[in-house]
Amino acid sequence: DIQMTQSPSSLSASVGDRVTITCRASQTIASYLNWYQQKPGEAPRLLIYAASTLPSGVPSRFSASGSGSDFTLTISSLQSEDFATYYCQHAYGPSFTFGPGTKVDFQ
Amino acid sequence: QLQLQESGPGLVRPSETLSLTCTVSGGSIRRPTFHWGWIRQPPGKGLEWVGTIHYGGSTSYNPSLKSRVTISLDTSKSQFSLSLNSVTAADTAVYFCARSYSSAWGESFDYWGRGSLVTVSS
């Protein structure tokens, strides 16, 4: 099975900061990688698919890159509504694994 | 706008079977580019993919749960269901149903239900 790791597990930041989260797969997965944002008490929201593509409605301050086994999610200027937990997920079936999550909270 | 809604008992006794249903509205459950999945989240922990079913009925399950899980589809009711048998306290979680969009770069869960908390306790 493909295992996903994320770093850091948590970070503290301020509004306006540039934030970068990394995700690593235990084997190469090309660009089969998604990112989700989850706020407390809510369902996750798809933020990025195919490693770097933003679905309609996702603000352009979110970007992502990577291919193979190493991926990054970047928030260029953190907004108050971005404080949440972020999960990566490999999208190459038949089994889909989520990373452990990175919690972004107020500094 | 597509909506998904989980329903089922909030309390299940140990060793019994957890059963949840997801009702899909605002869109068709039959389109071949979509799969339908279950993801769970134990209290205070991360997300765990449980399994997925394609509109044609083929399924894939988390290997760690495969021996206990069944996902089924009822297109006439626009519903899909989760059955997890022999539950223990470790199965206590919020269970989300979600639509999985199939593209050239795999599966992404693009629409989610609000989640249903299932507690396993005697």
Interface residues (C-beta under 8 A of the other chain):
Chain A: D1 A30 S31 Y32 N34 Y36 Q38 E42 A43 P44 R45 L46 Y49 A50 A51 T53 P55 Y87 Q89 H90 A91 Y92 G93 P94 S95 F96 T97 F98 G99 P100 G101
Chain B: G37 I39 G46 L47 E48 W49 T52 S60 N62 P63 F96 A98 Y101 S103 A104 W105 G106 E107 S108 F109 D110 W112 G113 R114 G115
